[in-house]
Amino acid sequence: MEAVAQEIAERLRAAPFVKVVTHIDTDGITGGAIASEALARAGIEHEIAFAKHLDEAGLTAVKREGHPLVWFVDLGAGMLHAMHGLDAVITDHHVPTEREVPKALRGDLLKFAESADRVLMLNPHLEGSGSDVASGAGCAYAVAKALDPKNADLAAVAVVGAVGDMQEAEFRRLEGYNRTILADGEAAGVLKAEMDLRLFGRETRPAYKMLQYASDPWIPRLSGNEEACIAFLLELGIDLKVGEHWRSWSDLDRGEKQRVVSALVTHMLERGCGVKSVERLVGEAYTLVKEPVGSPTRDAKEFGTLMNACGRYDEPEVGYRVCRGDRDEELAKALRLLRGHRAYLVESMETILESGIREMGAIQYFHAHDKIRDTVVGIAASMALNQNGTPKSLPIIAFANAEDGIKVSGRGTRELVAKGLDLAAVMQAASKAVGGQGGGHHVAAGATIPPGTEQAFLEIADRMVREQLHARGPSADAGEDAAGAARPSP
């Protein structure tokens, strides 16, 4: 990967101008910020644009602009087949499509080879690895480091991108090339990794609120129960407040934290939680050590959620500016967006409960129509999948109205992926069959399809998932531990 990153860096150095096109989620915003900062430090003139997705129309528009070089971040792999005629570099970790010989070049394979050589992609899938060894931001970081080793300080933002893409979720720590990025950040003095509770809100939530909103893992009798969480901590002798200040998890001393973790382990085991679920209490946590204590930019998970709120509500540039160092006006805007995002997710879950989740043979689904934003429906799908009572043995498909058609989001669990689930392949094939376009990761993928084709899409998706999994497991699967599922924090 570093060798390919070096090739991309050389191409960037030679370019008189670079157009950066990046995705609007946490990974895309952080990756775009890394790319832009690295180009600025190298004195390379550039501009940045954000995209919900990259399709044929969007790619055609980029080609018409005629830029000397385009840098796609956390985008592009799914459109690799249509990149002919474009000078581009891609830093992406999504499943790439196969390149096709355009009609205009089918009589001249030499010209096709030359056209293909004008597109250079850094992608862990091309190295035989999966999506979770490096994020789009991580791939952009590899190029930034190749441009100048001093860019190692950008490792902190790259880790935010990886955590925002749930890359630490399966093993409770970052793996693959992400560990190289982590080591760079620690050496540069911008990151610290430590074993800690994996729950969301270490820096900004009162400690009892962190327990109340615990979702990965779900803690019986505590998750969702504010009074029980307060009582639990008080019984352990934990002072919840100092003066008027509610103490966060980061405010507790080492001894207090050890008491809480030990008590949580006992609490879960006594209530029948499996060992895998209990293990998910603790994992690697990542701190951006140069950020102020108590700030949402200090903890990688909280920073990632902040960026996601910016992108999902059409303000990715706000997040981008925060990533590049703005801690005044833009951070204040981001925090306002985050407060609105949390309230909107609560409303979205109520919408799903009202409409209901329907089951087919191998999948389950819901259609939000215009009641949930297309930029948020994927998060809502993840939350719905992880609600008590929702079968974990079936991946979930969610639909929402969008400006350019119907947005489709698919979410599964790590256990289903281990059994053969590949939602990226499902989205690509099913959307193409109904005149749309899609792709993504094995465990989470998306598509855009024409209105009115939802039922046809579902039938194809249901058949494909059944074939991938060969046959549905025993009914007990529905109740098995959901530790591998991604549970976004409220």
C-alpha positions in Angstrom: 0.0 0.0 0.0 2.8 2.4 0.8 4.4 1.7 -2.6 1.2 2.6 -4.4 0.9 5.7 -2.1 4.3 6.8 -3.2 3.2 6.5 -6.9 0.1 8.6 -6.2 2.2 11.2 -4.3 4.5 11.6 -7.3 1.5 12.1 -9.6 0.1 14.7 -7.2 3.4 16.6 -7.1 3.5 16.8 -10.9 -0.1 18.2 -11.1 -0.6 21.9 -11.6 -4.0 21.6 -9.9 -5.9 18.9 -8.1 -9.7 18.5 -7.6 -10.5 16.5 -4.5 -13.8 14.8 -4.5 -14.8 13.1 -1.2 -17.7 11.5 0.6 -19.9 13.2 3.1 -19.7 10.7 6.0 -17.1 10.8 8.8 -14.5 8.8 6.8 -15.0 11.0 3.7 -14.8 14.3 5.6 -11.7 13.3 7.6 -10.1 11.8 4.5 -10.9 14.9 2.5 -9.4 17.1 5.2 -6.2 15.0 5.2 -5.9 15.2 1.5 -6.5 19.0 1.5 -4.1 19.7 4.3 -1.4 17.6 2.7 -1.8 19.3 -0.6 -1.8 22.7 1.1 1.4 21.9 3.0 3.0 20.7 -0.3 2.0 24.0 -2.0 -0.2 22.2 -4.5 -3.2 24.3 -5.7 -6.5 22.4 -5.2 -10.1 22.6 -4.4 -12.5 20.2 -2.5 -16.0 19.0 -3.3 -18.3 16.7 -1.3 -20.6 14.1 -2.8 -23.3 11.8 -1.3 -22.3 9.2 -3.8 -20.5 8.9 -7.1 -22.6 7.8 -10.1 -22.4 7.9 -13.9 -23.9 11.5 -14.0 -21.5 12.7 -11.3 -18.5 11.2 -12.9 -19.4 12.6 -16.3 -19.7 16.1 -14.7 -16.3 15.7 -13.2 -14.8 14.7 -16.5 -16.4 17.8 -18.2 -14.7 20.1 -15.7 -11.4 19.0 -17.3 -9.1 19.2 -14.2 -5.5 18.1 -14.7 -5.9 15.5 -11.9 -8.9 14.4 -9.7 -8.3 12.8 -6.3 -11.3 10.7 -5.1 -11.3 10.0 -1.4 -13.6 7.3 0.1 -15.2 7.2 -3.3 -14.3 5.9 -6.7 -13.8 2.2 -6.3 -17.4 1.5 -7.2 -17.0 3.5 -10.4 -13.7 2.1 -11.5 -15.3 0.6 -14.6 -16.2 4.1 -15.8 -13.0 6.0 -15.1 -11.7 5.9 -18.7 -10.7 9.2 -20.2 -10.0 10.7 -16.7 -6.7 11.5 -15.0 -7.4 10.4 -11.5 -6.1 8.9 -8.3 -8.3 7.0 -5.8 -7.9 6.4 -2.1 -10.8 4.2 -1.2 -11.6 1.0 0.7 -14.9 0.0 -0.8 -15.2 -3.0 -3.0 -14.0 -2.0 -6.5 -15.8 -2.8 -9.7 -14.1 -4.5 -12.6 -12.8 -2.3 -15.4 -14.6 -2.7 -18.7 -13.3 -1.8 -22.2 -15.3 1.1 -23.5 -16.9 0.7 -26.9 -14.7 3.5 -28.3 -11.6 1.6 -27.3 -12.6 -2.0 -28.1 -10.7 -2.0 -31.3 -7.5 -0.7 -29.7 -6.5 -2.4 -26.5 -3.3 -0.4 -26.4 -5.3 2.8 -26.0 -7.5 1.1 -23.4 -4.3 0.2 -21.4 -3.1 3.8 -21.7 -6.5 5.0 -20.5 -6.5 2.6 -17.5 -3.0 3.7 -16.5 -4.2 7.2 -16.1 -6.2 6.0 -13.1 -4.2 4.9 -10.0 -6.0 3.4 -7.0 -4.9 2.7 -3.5 -7.3 0.2 -2.0 -6.8 -2.6 0.6 -9.0 -4.9 -1.5 -6.4 -4.8 -4.3 -3.8 -6.0 -1.7 -5.9 -9.0 -0.8 -7.3 -7.4 2.4 -10.8 -6.4 3.4 -12.4 -3.0 4.1 -11.5 -2.9 7.8 -7.7 -2.8 7.6 -7.8 0.8 6.4 -10.5 3.5 5.9 -10.8 6.0 3.1 -9.1 8.5 5.5 -6.4 5.9 6.2 -5.7 5.5 2.5 -5.6 9.3 2.1 -3.2 9.4 5.1 -0.8 6.9 3.4 -0.6 9.3 0.4 -0.1 12.4 2.8 2.7 10.5 4.5 4.3 9.7 1.1 4.1 13.4 0.2 6.0 14.3 3.4 6.8 12.2 6.5 6.0 15.2 8.6 2.4 14.7 7.8 2.4 11.9 10.5 0.5 14.4 12.7 -2.5 13.8 10.4 -2.7 10.2 11.8 -5.1 11.5 14.5 -7.7 12.6 12.0 -7.2 9.3 10.0 -8.0 7.3 13.2 -11.1 9.3 13.6 -12.1 8.3 10.1 -11.4 4.6 10.8 -13.3 4.6 14.1 -16.2 6.6 12.5 -16.4 3.7 10.0 -16.6 1.2 12.9 -13.3 -0.4 11.9 -12.4 -1.2 15.5 -15.8 -2.8 16.2 -15.1 -6.5 15.3 -11.9 -7.0 17.3 -12.4 -4.1 19.7 -9.2 -2.5 18.3 -7.9 -1.3 15.0 -6.2 -3.8 12.8 -4.1 -4.0 9.6 -2.7 -0.8 8.2 -4.7 1.1 10.8 -2.1 0.0 13.4 0.7 1.6 11.4 -1.3 4.8 11.3 -1.9 4.5 15.1 1.8 4.0 15.7 2.6 7.0 13.6 0.2 9.1 15.6 1.6 8.0 18.9 5.1 8.7 17.8 4.0 12.2 16.6 2.5 12.9 20.0 -1.1 13.3 18.7 -2.7 10.0 19.7 -2.9 7.7 22.7 -4.4 4.2 22.6 -5.4 2.6 25.9 -7.7 -0.2 27.1 -10.9 1.3 28.5 -14.6 1.0 28.4 -15.8 1.0 24.8 -19.0 2.9 25.5 -19.7 6.2 23.7 -19.3 9.5 25.5 -16.1 9.1 27.6 -15.3 12.8 27.4 -18.6 14.6 27.2 -21.4 12.6 28.9 -21.9 12.3 32.6 -20.7 8.8 33.6 -24.3 7.6 34.4 -25.4 8.8 30.9 -22.7 6.8 29.3 -24.1 3.7 30.9 -27.7 4.7 30.2 -27.0 4.9 26.4 -24.8 1.8 26.3 -25.7 -0.2 23.1 -22.5 -2.2 22.2 -22.9 -4.2 24.4 -26.4 -3.8 25.7 -26.3 -3.9 29.5 -29.4 -5.5 31.0 -31.3 -3.3 33.4 -28.9 -0.4 32.9 -29.1 0.4 29.2 -32.0 2.8 28.7 -32.6 3.2 32.5 -31.3 6.5 33.9 -32.4 5.8 37.5 -30.8 2.4 37.5 -27.5 3.8 36.2 -27.4 6.5 38.8 -28.1 3.9 41.6 -25.5 1.5 40.2 -22.7 4.1 40.4 -23.7 5.4 43.8 -23.7 1.9 45.2 -20.1 1.6 44.1 -19.2 4.8 46.0 -18.7 6.9 42.8 -19.3 10.6 43.3 -21.4 11.6 40.3 -20.9 15.4 40.7 -18.2 17.8 41.9 -20.0 21.0 42.7 -22.3 21.7 39.7 -20.2 19.6 37.3 -21.4 16.1 36.4 -18.3 13.9 36.3 -17.7 12.2 32.9 -15.9 8.8 32.6 -12.7 10.7 31.8 -13.0 12.5 35.2 -12.9 9.3 37.2 -9.6 8.1 38.6 -8.1 4.7 37.8 -9.4 3.0 40.9 -12.9 4.2 40.3 -12.8 3.0 36.8 -11.6 -0.4 37.8 -14.5 -0.7 40.4 -17.0 0.2 37.7 -15.7 -2.2 35.1 -15.5 -5.1 37.6 -19.0 -4.5 38.7 -20.3 -4.3 35.1 -18.7 -7.6 34.3 -20.3 -9.2 37.3 -23.6 -7.5 36.6 -23.8 -8.8 33.0 -22.7 -12.4 33.8 -25.2 -12.7 36.6 -27.9 -11.7 34.2 -27.1 -14.3 31.6 -25.0 -12.3 29.2 -22.5 -14.5 27.1 -18.8 -14.1 27.4 -18.6 -12.5 23.9 -21.0 -9.8 24.9 -19.2 -9.1 28.2 -15.9 -8.9 26.4 -17.2 -6.1 24.3 -17.3 -3.8 27.4 -13.6 -3.2 27.1 -11.4 -2.5 24.1 -8.9 0.0 22.7 -10.0 3.6 23.1 -8.3 6.4 21.1 -7.6 9.8 22.5 -6.5 12.9 20.5 -4.1 14.1 23.2 -3.7 17.7 22.0 -7.4 18.3 22.1 -8.9 19.9 25.3 -10.1 17.5 28.1 -13.9 17.2 27.9 -14.1 18.2 24.3 -15.9 16.0 21.7 -12.8 16.3 19.6 -10.6 14.5 22.2 -12.2 11.1 21.9 -12.1 9.4 18.4 -15.6 8.0 18.7 -17.1 11.3 19.7 -15.1 13.2 17.1 -16.4 10.8 14.5 -20.0 11.2 15.5 -19.5 15.0 15.4 -18.3 14.7 11.8 -21.1 12.4 10.8 -23.7 14.9 12.1 -22.1 17.6 9.8 -22.2 15.4 6.7 -25.7 13.9 7.2 -27.3 17.4 7.5 -25.7 18.9 4.4 -22.8 20.7 6.1 -19.8 18.5 5.4 -17.6 21.7 5.0 -18.2 22.5 8.6 -16.7 19.2 9.7 -13.9 19.6 7.1 -12.9 22.9 8.7 -13.0 21.4 12.2 -10.7 18.6 11.0 -8.3 21.2 9.7 -8.2 23.0 13.0 -11.1 25.4 13.4 -12.1 25.3 17.1 -14.2 28.4 17.2 -17.1 29.2 14.9 -17.1 26.0 12.9 -16.8 23.8 16.0 -19.8 25.7 17.5 -21.7 25.0 14.3 -20.8 21.3 14.4 -22.0 21.0 18.0 -25.3 22.5 17.1 -25.7 20.0 14.2 -24.8 17.2 16.6 -27.6 18.2 19.0 -30.1 18.2 16.2 -28.8 14.9 14.9 -29.4 13.1 18.2 -33.0 14.5 18.4 -33.6 13.5 14.8 -32.4 9.9 15.4 -35.0 9.6 18.2 -37.7 10.7 15.9 -36.4 8.3 13.2 -36.7 5.3 15.5 -40.3 6.3 16.3 -41.0 6.4 12.6 -39.7 2.9 12.1 -41.7 1.6 15.1 -44.8 3.1 13.5 -44.2 1.8 10.0 -42.9 -1.6 11.2 -40.2 -3.9 9.9 -41.3 -6.6 7.5 -39.6 -9.9 6.9 -38.9 -11.9 3.8 -37.2 -15.3 3.6 -33.6 -14.1 4.1 -33.9 -10.3 4.7 -36.0 -7.8 6.6 -36.8 -4.3 5.5 -38.7 -1.0 6.1 -39.6 1.9 3.8 -39.3 5.4 5.4 -40.5 7.3 2.3 -39.9 11.0 3.1 -40.1 10.6 6.9 -36.3 9.9 7.3 -33.6 11.8 5.4 -31.8 9.7 2.8 -28.5 10.7 4.4 -29.6 9.3 7.8 -31.6 6.2 6.8 -28.4 4.0 7.0 -27.8 5.0 10.6 -31.5 4.4 11.4 -31.2 0.9 9.8 -28.3 0.1 12.0 -30.1 1.2 15.1 -33.3 -0.7 14.1 -31.3 -3.9 13.5 -29.8 -3.6 17.0 -33.1 -3.0 18.8 -34.3 -5.7 21.2 -36.7 -8.0 19.4 -35.2 -7.4 15.9 -33.9 -10.7 14.4 -30.1 -10.6 14.1 -30.1 -13.5 11.7 -31.5 -11.3 8.9 -29.8 -8.3 7.3 -31.9 -5.2 7.2 -32.7 -3.2 4.1 -34.0 0.4 4.4 -35.5 2.7 1.8 -36.0 6.5 1.8 -36.9 9.0 -0.8 -34.0 11.0 -2.2 -33.7 13.7 -4.8 -32.3 11.3 -7.4 -34.5 8.3 -6.7 -34.9 5.9 -3.8 -31.9 5.6 -1.4 -31.3 2.0 -0.2 -29.2 1.1 2.8 -28.3 -2.4 3.8 -26.9 -3.4 7.2 -25.8 -6.7 8.6 -23.8 -8.2 11.5 -20.3 -9.5 11.6 -21.6 -12.9 12.3 -23.6 -12.9 9.1 -20.5 -11.7 7.1 -18.6 -14.6 8.6 -21.3 -16.9 7.2 -21.0 -15.5 3.7 -23.0 -12.2 3.6 -21.8 -9.7 1.1 -24.1 -6.7 1.0 -21.8 -4.8 -1.4 -22.4 -7.6 -4.0 -26.1 -7.5 -3.2 -26.4 -3.8 -3.7 -24.3 -3.8 -6.9 -26.3 -6.6 -8.6 -29.8 -5.8 -7.3 -29.6 -2.1 -8.1 -28.1 -2.7 -11.5 -30.9 -5.1 -12.3 -33.5 -2.4 -11.7 -31.7 0.4 -13.4 -29.8 1.8 -10.4 -26.4 1.8 -8.9 -24.8 0.6 -5.6 -21.9 -0.8 -3.7 -20.1 -0.5 -0.4 -18.8 -3.0 2.2 -19.8 -6.6 3.1 -21.5 -5.6 6.3 -22.9 -2.2 5.2 -23.7 -1.0 1.7 -26.0 1.3 -0.2 -27.6 2.0 -3.5 -29.9 4.4 -5.4 -32.7 2.9 -7.5 -35.6 4.3 -9.6 -38.9 4.9 -7.7 -41.3 2.0 -8.0 -38.6 -0.7 -8.3 -38.3 -1.4 -4.5 -40.2 -4.7 -4.7 -38.2 -6.0 -7.6 -35.0 -4.9 -5.7 -36.1 -6.8 -2.6 -36.8 -10.0 -4.4 -33.4 -10.0 -6.0 -31.7 -9.1 -2.7 -33.6 -11.8 -0.8 -32.6 -14.4 -3.3 -28.9 -13.3 -3.3 -28.7 -13.2 0.5 -30.3 -16.7 0.7 -27.7 -18.0 -1.8 -24.8 -16.3 0.1 -25.9 -17.8 3.4 -26.9 -21.1 1.6 -29.8 -21.5 4.0 -31.1 -19.8 7.1 -29.6 -21.0 10.2 -31.6 -22.5 13.1 -34.2 -20.2 14.6 -31.9 -19.9 17.6 -29.7 -17.7 15.5 -32.2 -14.9 16.0 -31.4 -14.7 19.6 -27.7 -15.3 19.5 -25.4 -12.7 20.9 -25.3 -9.6 18.8 -21.9 -8.5 19.8 -20.6 -8.2 16.2 -23.4 -5.8 15.2 -22.5 -2.2 14.8 -24.6 -0.2 17.3 -24.4 3.6 16.7 -24.6 5.6 19.8 -27.8 7.6 20.4 
